[in-house]
Amino acid sequence: MSISFSTCSLYKEVIKDKAYTILVVEDEEPIRKVVKDYLINYGYRVLEAKDGISAMEVFSNNEIHLIVLDLMLPLLSGEEVCSKIRSSSNVPIIMLTAKSDEDDKIEGFSAGADDYVVKPFSTKELLVRIEALIKRTYLYKTDDTKKIYLQDNRIVVDSDEKTVKKYGTYIDLTNHEFQLLLQLSQHKGNVLSRQQLIELAFGYDYEGYDRTIDAHIKNIRQKLEDNPKNPALIITVYGIGYRLNG
């Protein structure tokens, strides 16, 4: 396993005002220890779990700000852990796994993961992805504090509070789902390609896997559309990308 230790002092600036807690769920102890020690070095508080059941217990009894989650776990798989957590929380989740096939990545994103790191990995890359999610989830505030009203005010997207309401009820979206919906809302009526959505919403490329956008859009439709099989809010423009109807 190739894991490198790098000196990246600029990342400490992001977390200097608060010690965020990261749950590392990994059944291989050497990997778990290396990741834990590396993150502690950059100011994070780290909790550990070696299987899916203990991961759920640790998550339930602590305030967790981000989860690094191995996909292949004993007792309860990473996908199952991710789905269970997603039923009650939008905490950022990074899948950590030896599975590198595109379909496996799509499955992870469909379960609610926000990002995906494939073994063998560099701890520097993992840190960069963690910092990006921390910034977008907890530190980033858009200058546009106006609420965006969709479908005759039935859906309200609040770019300042990072919340979505439908008929006055809060809708739980993951961070990536919210960022995609926000960008589509801010460009409503315009067709955005998958690559444009990746760059606008996430700020970096998912190794060229545009289909991850399709998985996120499918999840958004399940949560927001009256009829997800016949969507009226987010429209697929075949061969190009997606358009949001106002």
Rosetta blueprint (number, residue, H / E / L):
1 M L
2 S L
3 I L
4 S L
5 F L
6 S L
7 T L
8 C L
9 S H
10 L H
11 Y H
12 K H
13 E H
14 V H
15 I H
16 K L
17 D L
18 K L
19 A L
20 Y L
21 T E
22 I E
23 L E
24 V E
25 V E
26 E L
27 D L
28 E L
29 E H
30 P H
31 I H
32 R H
33 K H
34 V H
35 V H
36 K H
37 D H
38 Y H
39 L H
40 I H
41 N H
42 Y L
43 G L
44 Y L
45 R E
46 V E
47 L E
48 E E
49 A E
50 K L
51 D L
52 G H
53 I H
54 S H
55 A H
56 M H
57 E H
58 V H
59 F H
60 S H
61 N L
62 N L
63 E L
64 I L
65 H L
66 L E
67 I E
68 V E
69 L E
70 D E
71 L L
72 M L
73 L L
74 P L
75 L L
76 L L
77 S L
78 G H
79 E H
80 E H
81 V H
82 C H
83 S H
84 K H
85 I H
86 R H
87 S L
88 S L
89 S L
90 N L
91 V L
92 P L
93 I E
94 I E
95 M E
96 L E
97 T E
98 A L
99 K L
100 S L
101 D L
102 E H
103 D H
104 D H
105 K H
106 I H
107 E H
108 G H
109 F H
110 S H
111 A L
112 G L
113 A L
114 D L
115 D E
116 Y E
117 V E
118 V E
119 K L
120 P L
121 F L
122 S L
123 T H
124 K H
125 E H
126 L H
127 L H
128 V H
129 R H
130 I H
131 E H
132 A H
133 L H
134 I H
135 K H
136 R H
137 T H
138 Y H
139 L H
140 Y L
141 K L
142 T L
143 D L
144 D L
145 T L
146 K L
147 K E
148 I E
149 Y E
150 L E
151 Q L
152 D L
153 N L
154 R L
155 I E
156 V E
157 V E
158 D E
159 S L
160 D L
161 E L
162 K L
163 T E
164 V E
165 K E
166 K E
167 Y L
168 G L
169 T E
170 Y E
171 I L
172 D L
173 L L
174 T L
175 N H
176 H H
177 E H
178 F H
179 Q H
180 L H
181 L H
182 L H
183 Q H
184 L H
185 S H
186 Q H
187 H L
188 K L
189 G L
190 N L
191 V E
192 L E
193 S E
194 R H
195 Q H
196 Q H
197 L H
198 I H
199 E H
200 L H
201 A H
202 F L
203 G L
204 Y L
205 D L
206 Y L
207 E L
208 G L
209 Y L
210 D L
211 R H
212 T H
213 I H
214 D H
215 A H
216 H H
217 I H
218 K H
219 N H
220 I H
221 R H
222 Q H
223 K H
224 L H
225 E L
226 D L
227 N L
228 P L
229 K L
230 N L
231 P L
232 A L
233 L L
234 I E
235 I E
236 T E
237 V E
238 Y L
239 G L
240 I L
241 G E
242 Y E
243 R E
244 L E
245 N L
246 G L
